[in-house]
Amino acid sequence: MAENIDYNKPGPRPESLHDEPDGLAPPDFYDPVIEAYKRDVDRTLLRENLKLTVQERLAKLEDVANFAEELRKAGQRLRTSGA
């Protein structure tokens, strides 16, 4: 996954994150661990989800929970039917 990353060598670290007005690291801050994870994350899905209202996101969450419950019930029916 992260062949070129030396986890024993820390990236540049600001003296204090509180020095930045928004409390975030400066834009040129590089953390190899974060960069390794970013390769495996589809950020377009995150951006699309953040375009939704809170109510729309909760509705999607409820849909996923309902789907998971249906899968659980289907698995239970399959196990009790002896198939």
mmCIF file of the N, C-alpha and C atoms, coordinates in Angstrom:
data_MODEL
# 
_entry.id   MODEL 
# 
loop_
_atom_site.group_PDB 
_atom_site.id 
_atom_site.type_symbol 
_atom_site.label_atom_id 
_atom_site.label_alt_id 
_atom_site.label_comp_id 
_atom_site.label_asym_id 
_atom_site.label_entity_id 
_atom_site.label_seq_id 
_atom_site.pdbx_PDB_ins_code 
_atom_site.Cartn_x 
_atom_site.Cartn_y 
_atom_site.Cartn_z 
_atom_site.occupancy 
_atom_site.B_iso_or_equiv 
_atom_site.pdbx_formal_charge 
_atom_site.auth_seq_id 
_atom_site.auth_comp_id 
_atom_site.auth_asym_id 
_atom_site.auth_atom_id 
_atom_site.pdbx_PDB_model_num 
ATOM 1   N N  . MET A 1 1  ? 0.822   -1.190  0.000  1.00 0.00 ? 1  MET A N  1 
ATOM 2   C CA . MET A 1 1  ? 0.000   0.000   0.000  1.00 0.00 ? 1  MET A CA 1 
ATOM 3   C C  . MET A 1 1  ? 0.863   1.249   0.000  1.00 0.00 ? 1  MET A C  1 
ATOM 4   N N  . ALA A 1 2  ? 1.683   1.433   1.025  1.00 0.00 ? 2  ALA A N  1 
ATOM 5   C CA . ALA A 1 2  ? 2.481   2.649   1.132  1.00 0.00 ? 2  ALA A CA 1 
ATOM 6   C C  . ALA A 1 2  ? 3.955   2.264   1.142  1.00 0.00 ? 2  ALA A C  1 
ATOM 7   N N  . GLU A 1 3  ? 4.449   1.837   -0.008 1.00 0.00 ? 3  GLU A N  1 
ATOM 8   C CA . GLU A 1 3  ? 5.814   1.330   -0.092 1.00 0.00 ? 3  GLU A CA 1 
ATOM 9   C C  . GLU A 1 3  ? 6.858   2.413   0.107  1.00 0.00 ? 3  GLU A C  1 
ATOM 10  N N  . ASN A 1 4  ? 6.585   3.626   -0.328 1.00 0.00 ? 4  ASN A N  1 
ATOM 11  C CA . ASN A 1 4  ? 7.589   4.681   -0.314 1.00 0.00 ? 4  ASN A CA 1 
ATOM 12  C C  . ASN A 1 4  ? 7.530   5.565   0.920  1.00 0.00 ? 4  ASN A C  1 
ATOM 13  N N  . ILE A 1 5  ? 6.779   5.184   1.909  1.00 0.00 ? 5  ILE A N  1 
ATOM 14  C CA . ILE A 1 5  ? 6.616   6.032   3.084  1.00 0.00 ? 5  ILE A CA 1 
ATOM 15  C C  . ILE A 1 5  ? 7.467   5.490   4.233  1.00 0.00 ? 5  ILE A C  1 
ATOM 16  N N  . ASP A 1 6  ? 8.258   6.365   4.799  1.00 0.00 ? 6  ASP A N  1 
ATOM 17  C CA . ASP A 1 6  ? 9.049   6.009   5.972  1.00 0.00 ? 6  ASP A CA 1 
ATOM 18  C C  . ASP A 1 6  ? 8.274   6.485   7.203  1.00 0.00 ? 6  ASP A C  1 
ATOM 19  N N  . TYR A 1 7  ? 7.619   5.559   7.881  1.00 0.00 ? 7  TYR A N  1 
ATOM 20  C CA . TYR A 1 7  ? 6.773   5.918   9.020  1.00 0.00 ? 7  TYR A CA 1 
ATOM 21  C C  . TYR A 1 7  ? 7.589   6.344   10.243 1.00 0.00 ? 7  TYR A C  1 
ATOM 22  N N  . ASN A 1 8  ? 8.887   6.062   10.226 1.00 0.00 ? 8  ASN A N  1 
ATOM 23  C CA . ASN A 1 8  ? 9.723   6.462   11.345 1.00 0.00 ? 8  ASN A CA 1 
ATOM 24  C C  . ASN A 1 8  ? 10.228  7.886   11.199 1.00 0.00 ? 8  ASN A C  1 
ATOM 25  N N  . LYS A 1 9  ? 10.050  8.472   10.024 1.00 0.00 ? 9  LYS A N  1 
ATOM 26  C CA . LYS A 1 9  ? 10.508  9.841   9.779  1.00 0.00 ? 9  LYS A CA 1 
ATOM 27  C C  . LYS A 1 9  ? 9.284   10.755  9.710  1.00 0.00 ? 9  LYS A C  1 
ATOM 28  N N  . PRO A 1 10 ? 9.093   11.603  10.708 1.00 0.00 ? 10 PRO A N  1 
ATOM 29  C CA . PRO A 1 10 ? 7.914   12.469  10.691 1.00 0.00 ? 10 PRO A CA 1 
ATOM 30  C C  . PRO A 1 10 ? 8.025   13.530  9.608  1.00 0.00 ? 10 PRO A C  1 
ATOM 31  N N  . GLY A 1 11 ? 6.874   13.926  9.087  1.00 0.00 ? 11 GLY A N  1 
ATOM 32  C CA . GLY A 1 11 ? 6.844   15.012  8.115  1.00 0.00 ? 11 GLY A CA 1 
ATOM 33  C C  . GLY A 1 11 ? 7.050   16.334  8.827  1.00 0.00 ? 11 GLY A C  1 
ATOM 34  N N  . PRO A 1 12 ? 7.152   17.417  8.066  1.00 0.00 ? 12 PRO A N  1 
ATOM 35  C CA . PRO A 1 12 ? 7.318   18.721  8.711  1.00 0.00 ? 12 PRO A CA 1 
ATOM 36  C C  . PRO A 1 12 ? 6.134   19.016  9.615  1.00 0.00 ? 12 PRO A C  1 
ATOM 37  N N  . ARG A 1 13 ? 6.383   19.491  10.773 1.00 0.00 ? 13 ARG A N  1 
ATOM 38  C CA . ARG A 1 13 ? 5.325   19.740  11.747 1.00 0.00 ? 13 ARG A CA 1 
ATOM 39  C C  . ARG A 1 13 ? 5.385   21.197  12.170 1.00 0.00 ? 13 ARG A C  1 
ATOM 40  N N  . PRO A 1 14 ? 4.273   21.914  12.065 1.00 0.00 ? 14 PRO A N  1 
ATOM 41  C CA . PRO A 1 14 ? 4.295   23.305  12.519 1.00 0.00 ? 14 PRO A CA 1 
ATOM 42  C C  . PRO A 1 14 ? 4.505   23.350  14.024 1.00 0.00 ? 14 PRO A C  1 
ATOM 43  N N  . GLU A 1 15 ? 5.129   24.414  14.495 1.00 0.00 ? 15 GLU A N  1 
ATOM 44  C CA . GLU A 1 15 ? 5.390   24.566  15.932 1.00 0.00 ? 15 GLU A CA 1 
ATOM 45  C C  . GLU A 1 15 ? 4.086   24.449  16.716 1.00 0.00 ? 15 GLU A C  1 
ATOM 46  N N  . SER A 1 16 ? 3.078   25.143  16.260 1.00 0.00 ? 16 SER A N  1 
ATOM 47  C CA . SER A 1 16 ? 1.787   25.086  16.943 1.00 0.00 ? 16 SER A CA 1 
ATOM 48  C C  . SER A 1 16 ? 0.684   25.306  15.919 1.00 0.00 ? 16 SER A C  1 
ATOM 49  N N  . LEU A 1 17 ? -0.287  24.436  15.924 1.00 0.00 ? 17 LEU A N  1 
ATOM 50  C CA . LEU A 1 17 ? -1.413  24.612  15.012 1.00 0.00 ? 17 LEU A CA 1 
ATOM 51  C C  . LEU A 1 17 ? -2.223  25.832  15.405 1.00 0.00 ? 17 LEU A C  1 
ATOM 52  N N  . HIS A 1 18 ? -2.061  26.281  16.633 1.00 0.00 ? 18 HIS A N  1 
ATOM 53  C CA . HIS A 1 18 ? -2.805  27.451  17.088 1.00 0.00 ? 18 HIS A CA 1 
ATOM 54  C C  . HIS A 1 18 ? -2.259  28.738  16.479 1.00 0.00 ? 18 HIS A C  1 
ATOM 55  N N  . ASP A 1 19 ? -1.085  28.651  15.865 1.00 0.00 ? 19 ASP A N  1 
ATOM 56  C CA . ASP A 1 19 ? -0.532  29.822  15.189 1.00 0.00 ? 19 ASP A CA 1 
ATOM 57  C C  . ASP A 1 19 ? -1.323  30.157  13.930 1.00 0.00 ? 19 ASP A C  1 
ATOM 58  N N  . GLU A 1 20 ? -1.984  29.165  13.368 1.00 0.00 ? 20 GLU A N  1 
ATOM 59  C CA . GLU A 1 20 ? -2.794  29.383  12.168 1.00 0.00 ? 20 GLU A CA 1 
ATOM 60  C C  . GLU A 1 20 ? -4.143  29.957  12.588 1.00 0.00 ? 20 GLU A C  1 
ATOM 61  N N  . PRO A 1 21 ? -4.681  30.920  11.826 1.00 0.00 ? 21 PRO A N  1 
ATOM 62  C CA . PRO A 1 21 ? -5.936  31.566  12.229 1.00 0.00 ? 21 PRO A CA 1 
ATOM 63  C C  . PRO A 1 21 ? -7.118  30.609  12.342 1.00 0.00 ? 21 PRO A C  1 
ATOM 64  N N  . ASP A 1 22 ? -7.167  29.562  11.510 1.00 0.00 ? 22 ASP A N  1 
ATOM 65  C CA . ASP A 1 22 ? -8.300  28.635  11.564 1.00 0.00 ? 22 ASP A CA 1 
ATOM 66  C C  . ASP A 1 22 ? -7.990  27.373  12.360 1.00 0.00 ? 22 ASP A C  1 
ATOM 67  N N  . GLY A 1 23 ? -6.805  27.289  12.955 1.00 0.00 ? 23 GLY A N  1 
ATOM 68  C CA . GLY A 1 23 ? -6.438  26.132  13.763 1.00 0.00 ? 23 GLY A CA 1 
ATOM 69  C C  . GLY A 1 23 ? -5.999  24.933  12.938 1.00 0.00 ? 23 GLY A C  1 
ATOM 70  N N  . LEU A 1 24 ? -5.891  25.086  11.620 1.00 0.00 ? 24 LEU A N  1 
ATOM 71  C CA . LEU A 1 24 ? -5.480  23.993  10.752 1.00 0.00 ? 24 LEU A CA 1 
ATOM 72  C C  . LEU A 1 24 ? -3.998  24.103  10.434 1.00 0.00 ? 24 LEU A C  1 
ATOM 73  N N  . ALA A 1 25 ? -3.434  22.995  10.006 1.00 0.00 ? 25 ALA A N  1 
ATOM 74  C CA . ALA A 1 25 ? -2.041  23.014  9.573  1.00 0.00 ? 25 ALA A CA 1 
ATOM 75  C C  . ALA A 1 25 ? -1.927  23.866  8.315  1.00 0.00 ? 25 ALA A C  1 
ATOM 76  N N  . PRO A 1 26 ? -0.779  24.438  8.063  1.00 0.00 ? 26 PRO A N  1 
ATOM 77  C CA . PRO A 1 26 ? -0.616  25.245  6.862  1.00 0.00 ? 26 PRO A CA 1 
ATOM 78  C C  . PRO A 1 26 ? -0.823  24.389  5.609  1.00 0.00 ? 26 PRO A C  1 
ATOM 79  N N  . PRO A 1 27 ? -1.195  25.011  4.480  1.00 0.00 ? 27 PRO A N  1 
ATOM 80  C CA . PRO A 1 27 ? -1.507  24.247  3.277  1.00 0.00 ? 27 PRO A CA 1 
ATOM 81  C C  . PRO A 1 27 ? -0.330  23.445  2.740  1.00 0.00 ? 27 PRO A C  1 
ATOM 82  N N  . ASP A 1 28 ? 0.902   23.808  3.073  1.00 0.00 ? 28 ASP A N  1 
ATOM 83  C CA . ASP A 1 28 ? 2.045   23.058  2.580  1.00 0.00 ? 28 ASP A CA 1 
ATOM 84  C C  . ASP A 1 28 ? 2.472   21.940  3.536  1.00 0.00 ? 28 ASP A C  1 
ATOM 85  N N  . PHE A 1 29 ? 1.708   21.701  4.587  1.00 0.00 ? 29 PHE A N  1 
ATOM 86  C CA . PHE A 1 29 ? 2.012   20.638  5.547  1.00 0.00 ? 29 PHE A CA 1 
ATOM 87  C C  . PHE A 1 29 ? 1.785   19.281  4.879  1.00 0.00 ? 29 PHE A C  1 
ATOM 88  N N  . TYR A 1 30 ? 2.761   18.404  4.953  1.00 0.00 ? 30 TYR A N  1 
ATOM 89  C CA . TYR A 1 30 ? 2.700   17.095  4.312  1.00 0.00 ? 30 TYR A CA 1 
ATOM 90  C C  . TYR A 1 30 ? 2.833   16.016  5.376  1.00 0.00 ? 30 TYR A C  1 
ATOM 91  N N  . ASP A 1 31 ? 1.820   15.177  5.466  1.00 0.00 ? 31 ASP A N  1 
ATOM 92  C CA . ASP A 1 31 ? 1.863   14.035  6.383  1.00 0.00 ? 31 ASP A CA 1 
ATOM 93  C C  . ASP A 1 31 ? 1.791   12.776  5.532  1.00 0.00 ? 31 ASP A C  1 
ATOM 94  N N  . PRO A 1 32 ? 2.826   11.964  5.511  1.00 0.00 ? 32 PRO A N  1 
ATOM 95  C CA . PRO A 1 32 ? 2.831   10.788  4.642  1.00 0.00 ? 32 PRO A CA 1 
ATOM 96  C C  . PRO A 1 32 ? 1.713   9.799   4.961  1.00 0.00 ? 32 PRO A C  1 
ATOM 97  N N  . VAL A 1 33 ? 1.305   9.703   6.206  1.00 0.00 ? 33 VAL A N  1 
ATOM 98  C CA . VAL A 1 33 ? 0.223   8.782   6.567  1.00 0.00 ? 33 VAL A CA 1 
ATOM 99  C C  . VAL A 1 33 ? -1.083  9.246   5.940  1.00 0.00 ? 33 VAL A C  1 
ATOM 100 N N  . ILE A 1 34 ? -1.367  10.536  6.039  1.00 0.00 ? 34 ILE A N  1 
ATOM 101 C CA . ILE A 1 34 ? -2.590  11.078  5.441  1.00 0.00 ? 34 ILE A CA 1 
ATOM 102 C C  . ILE A 1 34 ? -2.556  10.894  3.939  1.00 0.00 ? 34 ILE A C  1 
ATOM 103 N N  . GLU A 1 35 ? -1.416  11.148  3.319  1.00 0.00 ? 35 GLU A N  1 
ATOM 104 C CA . GLU A 1 35 ? -1.294  10.988  1.868  1.00 0.00 ? 35 GLU A CA 1 
ATOM 105 C C  . GLU A 1 35 ? -1.529  9.543   1.459  1.00 0.00 ? 35 GLU A C  1 
ATOM 106 N N  . ALA A 1 36 ? -1.057  8.593   2.256  1.00 0.00 ? 36 ALA A N  1 
ATOM 107 C CA . ALA A 1 36 ? -1.270  7.178   1.939  1.00 0.00 ? 36 ALA A CA 1 
ATOM 108 C C  . ALA A 1 36 ? -2.758  6.831   1.986  1.00 0.00 ? 36 ALA A C  1 
ATOM 109 N N  . TYR A 1 37 ? -3.481  7.342   2.957  1.00 0.00 ? 37 TYR A N  1 
ATOM 110 C CA . TYR A 1 37 ? -4.913  7.073   3.053  1.00 0.00 ? 37 TYR A CA 1 
ATOM 111 C C  . TYR A 1 37 ? -5.691  7.760   1.933  1.00 0.00 ? 37 TYR A C  1 
ATOM 112 N N  . LYS A 1 38 ? -5.268  8.959   1.543  1.00 0.00 ? 38 LYS A N  1 
ATOM 113 C CA . LYS A 1 38 ? -5.988  9.715   0.521  1.00 0.00 ? 38 LYS A CA 1 
ATOM 114 C C  . LYS A 1 38 ? -6.036  8.975   -0.817 1.00 0.00 ? 38 LYS A C  1 
ATOM 115 N N  . ARG A 1 39 ? -5.025  8.146   -1.083 1.00 0.00 ? 39 ARG A N  1 
ATOM 116 C CA . ARG A 1 39 ? -5.005  7.388   -2.340 1.00 0.00 ? 39 ARG A CA 1 
ATOM 117 C C  . ARG A 1 39 ? -6.176  6.414   -2.419 1.00 0.00 ? 39 ARG A C  1 
ATOM 118 N N  . ASP A 1 40 ? -6.632  5.912   -1.273 1.00 0.00 ? 40 ASP A N  1 
ATOM 119 C CA . ASP A 1 40 ? -7.662  4.873   -1.250 1.00 0.00 ? 40 ASP A CA 1 
ATOM 120 C C  . ASP A 1 40 ? -9.055  5.411   -0.963 1.00 0.00 ? 40 ASP A C  1 
ATOM 121 N N  . VAL A 1 41 ? -9.222  6.713   -0.901 1.00 0.00 ? 41 VAL A N  1 
ATOM 122 C CA . VAL A 1 41 ? -10.518 7.304   -0.584 1.00 0.00 ? 41 VAL A CA 1 
ATOM 123 C C  . VAL A 1 41 ? -11.052 8.037   -1.803 1.00 0.00 ? 41 VAL A C  1 
ATOM 124 N N  . ASP A 1 42 ? -12.278 7.718   -2.189 1.00 0.00 ? 42 ASP A N  1 
ATOM 125 C CA . ASP A 1 42 ? -12.918 8.424   -3.296 1.00 0.00 ? 42 ASP A CA 1 
ATOM 126 C C  . ASP A 1 42 ? -13.538 9.698   -2.735 1.00 0.00 ? 42 ASP A C  1 
ATOM 127 N N  . ARG A 1 43 ? -12.809 10.779  -2.835 1.00 0.00 ? 43 ARG A N  1 
ATOM 128 C CA . ARG A 1 43 ? -13.268 12.035  -2.252 1.00 0.00 ? 43 ARG A CA 1 
ATOM 129 C C  . ARG A 1 43 ? -14.435 12.640  -3.013 1.00 0.00 ? 43 ARG A C  1 
ATOM 130 N N  . THR A 1 44 ? -14.673 12.194  -4.254 1.00 0.00 ? 44 THR A N  1 
ATOM 131 C CA . THR A 1 44 ? -15.826 12.717  -4.988 1.00 0.00 ? 44 THR A CA 1 
ATOM 132 C C  . THR A 1 44 ? -17.124 12.316  -4.287 1.00 0.00 ? 44 THR A C  1 
ATOM 133 N N  . LEU A 1 45 ? -17.153 11.112  -3.714 1.00 0.00 ? 45 LEU A N  1 
ATOM 134 C CA . LEU A 1 45 ? -18.344 10.681  -2.977 1.00 0.00 ? 45 LEU A CA 1 
ATOM 135 C C  . LEU A 1 45 ? -18.549 11.534  -1.730 1.00 0.00 ? 45 LEU A C  1 
ATOM 136 N N  . LEU A 1 46 ? -17.457 11.879  -1.062 1.00 0.00 ? 46 LEU A N  1 
ATOM 137 C CA . LEU A 1 46 ? -17.568 12.741  0.112  1.00 0.00 ? 46 LEU A CA 1 
ATOM 138 C C  . LEU A 1 46 ? -18.102 14.111  -0.267 1.00 0.00 ? 46 LEU A C  1 
ATOM 139 N N  . ARG A 1 47 ? -17.580 14.658  -1.370 1.00 0.00 ? 47 ARG A N  1 
ATOM 140 C CA . ARG A 1 47 ? -18.032 15.976  -1.807 1.00 0.00 ? 47 ARG A CA 1 
ATOM 141 C C  . ARG A 1 47 ? -19.510 15.963  -2.186 1.00 0.00 ? 47 ARG A C  1 
ATOM 142 N N  . GLU A 1 48 ? -19.932 14.904  -2.898 1.00 0.00 ? 48 GLU A N  1 
ATOM 143 C CA . GLU A 1 48 ? -21.345 14.799  -3.291 1.00 0.00 ? 48 GLU A CA 1 
ATOM 144 C C  . GLU A 1 48 ? -22.238 14.702  -2.061 1.00 0.00 ? 48 GLU A C  1 
ATOM 145 N N  . ASN A 1 49 ? -21.802 13.944  -1.068 1.00 0.00 ? 49 ASN A N  1 
ATOM 146 C CA . ASN A 1 49 ? -22.601 13.796  0.147  1.00 0.00 ? 49 ASN A CA 1 
ATOM 147 C C  . ASN A 1 49 ? -22.696 15.117  0.907  1.00 0.00 ? 49 ASN A C  1 
ATOM 148 N N  . LEU A 1 50 ? -21.607 15.898  0.893  1.00 0.00 ? 50 LEU A N  1 
ATOM 149 C CA . LEU A 1 50 ? -21.624 17.173  1.601  1.00 0.00 ? 50 LEU A CA 1 
ATOM 150 C C  . LEU A 1 50 ? -22.496 18.222  0.912  1.00 0.00 ? 50 LEU A C  1 
ATOM 151 N N  . LYS A 1 51 ? -22.850 17.985  -0.346 1.00 0.00 ? 51 LYS A N  1 
ATOM 152 C CA . LYS A 1 51 ? -23.770 18.886  -1.055 1.00 0.00 ? 51 LYS A CA 1 
ATOM 153 C C  . LYS A 1 51 ? -25.208 18.702  -0.577 1.00 0.00 ? 51 LYS A C  1 
ATOM 154 N N  . LEU A 1 52 ? -25.487 17.564  0.059  1.00 0.00 ? 52 LEU A N  1 
ATOM 155 C CA . LEU A 1 52 ? -26.836 17.269  0.536  1.00 0.00 ? 52 LEU A CA 1 
ATOM 156 C C  . LEU A 1 52 ? -27.123 18.027  1.827  1.00 0.00 ? 52 LEU A C  1 
ATOM 157 N N  . THR A 1 53 ? -28.406 18.245  2.070  1.00 0.00 ? 53 THR A N  1 
ATOM 158 C CA . THR A 1 53 ? -28.801 18.841  3.345  1.00 0.00 ? 53 THR A CA 1 
ATOM 159 C C  . THR A 1 53 ? -28.673 17.779  4.437  1.00 0.00 ? 53 THR A C  1 
ATOM 160 N N  . VAL A 1 54 ? -28.740 18.218  5.665  1.00 0.00 ? 54 VAL A N  1 
ATOM 161 C CA . VAL A 1 54 ? -28.672 17.278  6.785  1.00 0.00 ? 54 VAL A CA 1 
ATOM 162 C C  . VAL A 1 54 ? -29.829 16.283  6.694  1.00 0.00 ? 54 VAL A C  1 
ATOM 163 N N  . GLN A 1 55 ? -31.017 16.766  6.357  1.00 0.00 ? 55 GLN A N  1 
ATOM 164 C CA . GLN A 1 55 ? -32.181 15.887  6.242  1.00 0.00 ? 55 GLN A CA 1 
ATOM 165 C C  . GLN A 1 55 ? -31.981 14.852  5.138  1.00 0.00 ? 55 GLN A C  1 
ATOM 166 N N  . GLU A 1 56 ? -31.395 15.266  4.012  1.00 0.00 ? 56 GLU A N  1 
ATOM 167 C CA . GLU A 1 56 ? -31.144 14.322  2.913  1.00 0.00 ? 56 GLU A CA 1 
ATOM 168 C C  . GLU A 1 56 ? -30.116 13.270  3.325  1.00 0.00 ? 56 GLU A C  1 
ATOM 169 N N  . ARG A 1 57 ? -29.103 13.696  4.065  1.00 0.00 ? 57 ARG A N  1 
ATOM 170 C CA . ARG A 1 57 ? -28.096 12.731  4.532  1.00 0.00 ? 57 ARG A CA 1 
ATOM 171 C C  . ARG A 1 57 ? -28.702 11.746  5.521  1.00 0.00 ? 57 ARG A C  1 
ATOM 172 N N  . LEU A 1 58 ? -29.551 12.246  6.405  1.00 0.00 ? 58 LEU A N  1 
ATOM 173 C CA . LEU A 1 58 ? -30.205 11.346  7.360  1.00 0.00 ? 58 LEU A CA 1 
ATOM 174 C C  . LEU A 1 58 ? -31.136 10.372  6.652  1.00 0.00 ? 58 LEU A C  1 
ATOM 175 N N  . ALA A 1 59 ? -31.822 10.830  5.609  1.00 0.00 ? 59 ALA A N  1 
ATOM 176 C CA . ALA A 1 59 ? -32.700 9.945   4.836  1.00 0.00 ? 59 ALA A CA 1 
ATOM 177 C C  . ALA A 1 59 ? -31.874 8.844   4.171  1.00 0.00 ? 59 ALA A C  1 
ATOM 178 N N  . LYS A 1 60 ? -30.701 9.188   3.621  1.00 0.00 ? 60 LYS A N  1 
ATOM 179 C CA . LYS A 1 60 ? -29.826 8.176   3.022  1.00 0.00 ? 60 LYS A CA 1 
ATOM 180 C C  . LYS A 1 60 ? -29.355 7.178   4.077  1.00 0.00 ? 60 LYS A C  1 
ATOM 181 N N  . LEU A 1 61 ? -29.014 7.676   5.252  1.00 0.00 ? 61 LEU A N  1 
ATOM 182 C CA . LEU A 1 61 ? -28.582 6.803   6.344  1.00 0.00 ? 61 LEU A CA 1 
ATOM 183 C C  . LEU A 1 61 ? -29.705 5.855   6.733  1.00 0.00 ? 61 LEU A C  1 
ATOM 184 N N  . GLU A 1 62 ? -30.921 6.381   6.795  1.00 0.00 ? 62 GLU A N  1 
ATOM 185 C CA . GLU A 1 62 ? -32.073 5.545   7.138  1.00 0.00 ? 62 GLU A CA 1 
ATOM 186 C C  . GLU A 1 62 ? -32.302 4.472   6.068  1.00 0.00 ? 62 GLU A C  1 
ATOM 187 N N  . ASP A 1 63 ? -32.139 4.839   4.800  1.00 0.00 ? 63 ASP A N  1 
ATOM 188 C CA . ASP A 1 63 ? -32.269 3.859   3.719  1.00 0.00 ? 63 ASP A CA 1 
ATOM 189 C C  . ASP A 1 63 ? -31.249 2.736   3.860  1.00 0.00 ? 63 ASP A C  1 
ATOM 190 N N  . VAL A 1 64 ? -30.017 3.092   4.190  1.00 0.00 ? 64 VAL A N  1 
ATOM 191 C CA . VAL A 1 64 ? -28.969 2.083   4.369  1.00 0.00 ? 64 VAL A CA 1 
ATOM 192 C C  . VAL A 1 64 ? -29.304 1.182   5.559  1.00 0.00 ? 64 VAL A C  1 
ATOM 193 N N  . ALA A 1 65 ? -29.793 1.774   6.646  1.00 0.00 ? 65 ALA A N  1 
ATOM 194 C CA . ALA A 1 65 ? -30.152 0.987   7.829  1.00 0.00 ? 65 ALA A CA 1 
ATOM 195 C C  . ALA A 1 65 ? -31.302 0.034   7.502  1.00 0.00 ? 65 ALA A C  1 
ATOM 196 N N  . ASN A 1 66 ? -32.278 0.514   6.745  1.00 0.00 ? 66 ASN A N  1 
ATOM 197 C CA . ASN A 1 66 ? -33.397 -0.357  6.345  1.00 0.00 ? 66 ASN A CA 1 
ATOM 198 C C  . ASN A 1 66 ? -32.914 -1.497  5.463  1.00 0.00 ? 66 ASN A C  1 
ATOM 199 N N  . PHE A 1 67 ? -32.009 -1.194  4.530  1.00 0.00 ? 67 PHE A N  1 
ATOM 200 C CA . PHE A 1 67 ? -31.450 -2.227  3.661  1.00 0.00 ? 67 PHE A CA 1 
ATOM 201 C C  . PHE A 1 67 ? -30.684 -3.269  4.478  1.00 0.00 ? 67 PHE A C  1 
ATOM 202 N N  . ALA A 1 68 ? -29.886 -2.810  5.436  1.00 0.00 ? 68 ALA A N  1 
ATOM 203 C CA . ALA A 1 68 ? -29.133 -3.730  6.284  1.00 0.00 ? 68 ALA A CA 1 
ATOM 204 C C  . ALA A 1 68 ? -30.081 -4.624  7.084  1.00 0.00 ? 68 ALA A C  1 
ATOM 205 N N  . GLU A 1 69 ? -31.175 -4.056  7.562  1.00 0.00 ? 69 GLU A N  1 
ATOM 206 C CA . GLU A 1 69 ? -32.167 -4.847  8.308  1.00 0.00 ? 69 GLU A CA 1 
ATOM 207 C C  . GLU A 1 69 ? -32.814 -5.898  7.414  1.00 0.00 ? 69 GLU A C  1 
ATOM 208 N N  . GLU A 1 70 ? -33.118 -5.527  6.177  1.00 0.00 ? 70 GLU A N  1 
ATOM 209 C CA . GLU A 1 70 ? -33.692 -6.499  5.234  1.00 0.00 ? 70 GLU A CA 1 
ATOM 210 C C  . GLU A 1 70 ? -32.701 -7.622  4.942  1.00 0.00 ? 70 GLU A C  1 
ATOM 211 N N  . LEU A 1 71 ? -31.428 -7.284  4.796  1.00 0.00 ? 71 LEU A N  1 
ATOM 212 C CA . LEU A 1 71 ? -30.414 -8.322  4.586  1.00 0.00 ? 71 LEU A CA 1 
ATOM 213 C C  . LEU A 1 71 ? -30.327 -9.249  5.796  1.00 0.00 ? 71 LEU A C  1 
ATOM 214 N N  . ARG A 1 72 ? -30.374 -8.658  6.988  1.00 0.00 ? 72 ARG A N  1 
ATOM 215 C CA . ARG A 1 72 ? -30.321 -9.475  8.203  1.00 0.00 ? 72 ARG A CA 1 
ATOM 216 C C  . ARG A 1 72 ? -31.499 -10.433 8.256  1.00 0.00 ? 72 ARG A C  1 
ATOM 217 N N  . LYS A 1 73 ? -32.696 -9.924  7.950  1.00 0.00 ? 73 LYS A N  1 
ATOM 218 C CA . LYS A 1 73 ? -33.898 -10.768 7.963  1.00 0.00 ? 73 LYS A CA 1 
ATOM 219 C C  . LYS A 1 73 ? -33.818 -11.860 6.911  1.00 0.00 ? 73 LYS A C  1 
ATOM 220 N N  . ALA A 1 74 ? -33.331 -11.528 5.725  1.00 0.00 ? 74 ALA A N  1 
ATOM 221 C CA . ALA A 1 74 ? -33.202 -12.527 4.659  1.00 0.00 ? 74 ALA A CA 1 
ATOM 222 C C  . ALA A 1 74 ? -32.226 -13.623 5.079  1.00 0.00 ? 74 ALA A C  1 
ATOM 223 N N  . GLY A 1 75 ? -31.117 -13.236 5.692  1.00 0.00 ? 75 GLY A N  1 
ATOM 224 C CA . GLY A 1 75 ? -30.164 -14.226 6.172  1.00 0.00 ? 75 GLY A CA 1 
ATOM 225 C C  . GLY A 1 75 ? -30.766 -15.114 7.252  1.00 0.00 ? 75 GLY A C  1 
ATOM 226 N N  . GLN A 1 76 ? -31.542 -14.515 8.139  1.00 0.00 ? 76 GLN A N  1 
ATOM 227 C CA . GLN A 1 76 ? -32.198 -15.290 9.196  1.00 0.00 ? 76 GLN A CA 1 
ATOM 228 C C  . GLN A 1 76 ? -33.189 -16.281 8.590  1.00 0.00 ? 76 GLN A C  1 
ATOM 229 N N  . ARG A 1 77 ? -33.976 -15.821 7.603  1.00 0.00 ? 77 ARG A N  1 
ATOM 230 C CA . ARG A 1 77 ? -34.930 -16.734 6.940  1.00 0.00 ? 77 ARG A CA 1 
ATOM 231 C C  . ARG A 1 77 ? -34.201 -17.870 6.261  1.00 0.00 ? 77 ARG A C  1 
ATOM 232 N N  . LEU A 1 78 ? -33.091 -17.579 5.624  1.00 0.00 ? 78 LEU A N  1 
ATOM 233 C CA . LEU A 1 78 ? -32.319 -18.599 4.934  1.00 0.00 ? 78 LEU A CA 1 
ATOM 234 C C  . LEU A 1 78 ? -31.772 -19.617 5.920  1.00 0.00 ? 78 LEU A C  1 
ATOM 235 N N  . ARG A 1 79 ? -31.278 -19.156 7.058  1.00 0.00 ? 79 ARG A N  1 
ATOM 236 C CA . ARG A 1 79 ? -30.731 -20.076 8.059  1.00 0.00 ? 79 ARG A CA 1 
ATOM 237 C C  . ARG A 1 79 ? -31.828 -20.936 8.687  1.00 0.00 ? 79 ARG A C  1 
ATOM 238 N N  . THR A 1 80 ? -33.010 -20.400 8.911  1.00 0.00 ? 80 THR A N  1 
ATOM 239 C CA . THR A 1 80 ? -34.076 -21.170 9.559  1.00 0.00 ? 80 THR A CA 1 
ATOM 240 C C  . THR A 1 80 ? -34.786 -22.110 8.578  1.00 0.00 ? 80 THR A C  1 
ATOM 241 N N  . SER A 1 81 ? -34.661 -21.848 7.269  1.00 0.00 ? 81 SER A N  1 
ATOM 242 C CA . SER A 1 81 ? -35.311 -22.713 6.287  1.00 0.00 ? 81 SER A CA 1 
ATOM 243 C C  . SER A 1 81 ? -34.516 -23.994 6.048  1.00 0.00 ? 81 SER A C  1 
ATOM 244 N N  . GLY A 1 82 ? -33.292 -24.044 6.546  1.00 0.00 ? 82 GLY A N  1 
ATOM 245 C CA . GLY A 1 82 ? -32.465 -25.239 6.413  1.00 0.00 ? 82 GLY A CA 1 
ATOM 246 C C  . GLY A 1 82 ? -31.800 -25.371 5.061  1.00 0.00 ? 82 GLY A C  1 
ATOM 247 N N  . ALA A 1 83 ? -31.759 -24.320 4.302  1.00 0.00 ? 83 ALA A N  1 
ATOM 248 C CA . ALA A 1 83 ? -31.154 -24.384 2.971  1.00 0.00 ? 83 ALA A CA 1 
ATOM 249 C C  . ALA A 1 83 ? -29.647 -24.429 3.043  1.00 0.00 ? 83 ALA A C  1 
# 
